[in-house]
Amino acid sequence: MTEFKTVRGSEPRATPWVALVLLAAVLSICSSCGDDHAPSCDEAACAAQCTDEGHLGGACGADGTCQCSDGPDGDADGDTDGDADSDTDTDTDTDIDGDGDGDIDGDADSDSDGDSDGDGTPGLPGGVCVCDDDCREVAGFRTICVHGICMTEASGECSEAGSRAECGDGFRCWPLDEFDLHVCYPDCESFACAGSCDGLGSCVFTGSMDCDRDCGTACTGSTCTPACEGRECGDNGCGGRCGTCGAAQTCDEDAGRCRCEHGYLEFRTSTGALHCCDADRPTFCEPEERGPSCWLETTDCSTITLCGDSWRACAVGRTPHCAAAGTFHCCSESHPVFCEGIEDYGAGCWGPETDCATITHCGDDWRACPVGYEPICEGGSFRCRAVG
């Protein structure tokens, strides 16, 4: 028996091995009527012969030969357009208007309402829907919205793919594995189709169609508009969230605002974003280059400096300096002059008016002179002599 899979956004289609059987079926010719000297093909005999050979059926083609069929795509009409009619147009539908859409209204869509918008008849099977309630009742069946197309739920599992036994007149049964449903698809011959008509004449949804999962049985989309204006977190009213809070933060669901957890200090950045600082680092700084961060209580935010690979800062009343070697120094008011390292003496802070060029190793110590003086080291004794 032919196996079928129903794929969302596409028509039911045969599995790949069936395609090979179909190809063989189209090319096969029954032995009783394939001979050039054989009598004209007999429909009943041809059908019986094909059935005996294990095919699903057979029919006489336009050339008078018996053609066996193994599936819904293996027609026996004798032409080469792949449809089930024996017309001479070049489309693959079963009408003769040449537009390929499966109806005969003369436009290029697949409904039968004569316009080109493809909307079918809203509410009727095959018409567009957003919710189940958009679909009109069909006696004896529950109407459902299936990816934007009104259909009905089958009375039970499909006895076979494309069965009519579980559906009303004008429908065929196909499994919809995505939702674990068995669905009655409207026939395009019976109803205007807002989707597309497949090769078996069933009205199917297209890949771009969907409906509201909150009110439709077989839907994945949503028409809900999230209510997040003025809210940075909390329920958006559509099953989602307006936003997420950061580290050490919780959401006040009623207010829709993020709050700091217990024990943290709460600060807001210049853009209004929440930032939480713990008790060990209660000073909040937002330097342009570094971004918002928490520092020790005595930190002067204006001194935050990138030195080497780290951001560093000084206490209030000190001046930051980053040495060429990547070491960070905070100079006090009593030693405000910063000098780079000399020889094996590292960088550091010196007294007021120090001339860094005069730093000298004398005896067991490093000494320096004020600006305008030169260093003199004699016998381990250091002194500064005025220049000029």
Secondary structure as GFF3:
##gff-version 3
##sequence-region A 1 388
A	DSSP	beta_strand	4	5	.	.	.	ID=ss1
A	DSSP	beta_strand	13	14	.	.	.	ID=ss2
A	DSSP	alpha_helix	16	27	.	.	.	ID=ss3
A	DSSP	alpha_helix	43	52	.	.	.	ID=ss4
A	DSSP	beta_strand	57	60	.	.	.	ID=ss5
A	DSSP	beta_strand	66	69	.	.	.	ID=ss6
A	DSSP	three_ten_helix	132	134	.	.	.	ID=ss7
A	DSSP	beta_strand	143	146	.	.	.	ID=ss8
A	DSSP	beta_strand	149	153	.	.	.	ID=ss9
A	DSSP	beta_strand	171	176	.	.	.	ID=ss10
A	DSSP	three_ten_helix	177	179	.	.	.	ID=ss11
A	DSSP	beta_strand	181	186	.	.	.	ID=ss12
A	DSSP	beta_strand	196	197	.	.	.	ID=ss13
A	DSSP	beta_strand	203	204	.	.	.	ID=ss14
A	DSSP	beta_strand	249	252	.	.	.	ID=ss15
A	DSSP	beta_strand	257	260	.	.	.	ID=ss16
A	DSSP	beta_strand	265	268	.	.	.	ID=ss17
A	DSSP	beta_strand	274	277	.	.	.	ID=ss18
A	DSSP	beta_strand	283	285	.	.	.	ID=ss19
A	DSSP	beta_strand	293	295	.	.	.	ID=ss20
A	DSSP	three_ten_helix	301	303	.	.	.	ID=ss21
A	DSSP	beta_strand	305	307	.	.	.	ID=ss22
A	DSSP	beta_strand	310	312	.	.	.	ID=ss23
A	DSSP	beta_strand	319	322	.	.	.	ID=ss24
A	DSSP	beta_strand	328	331	.	.	.	ID=ss25
A	DSSP	beta_strand	337	339	.	.	.	ID=ss26
A	DSSP	beta_strand	348	350	.	.	.	ID=ss27
A	DSSP	three_ten_helix	356	358	.	.	.	ID=ss28
A	DSSP	beta_strand	360	362	.	.	.	ID=ss29
A	DSSP	beta_strand	365	367	.	.	.	ID=ss30
A	DSSP	beta_strand	373	378	.	.	.	ID=ss31
A	DSSP	beta_strand	381	386	.	.	.	ID=ss32
###
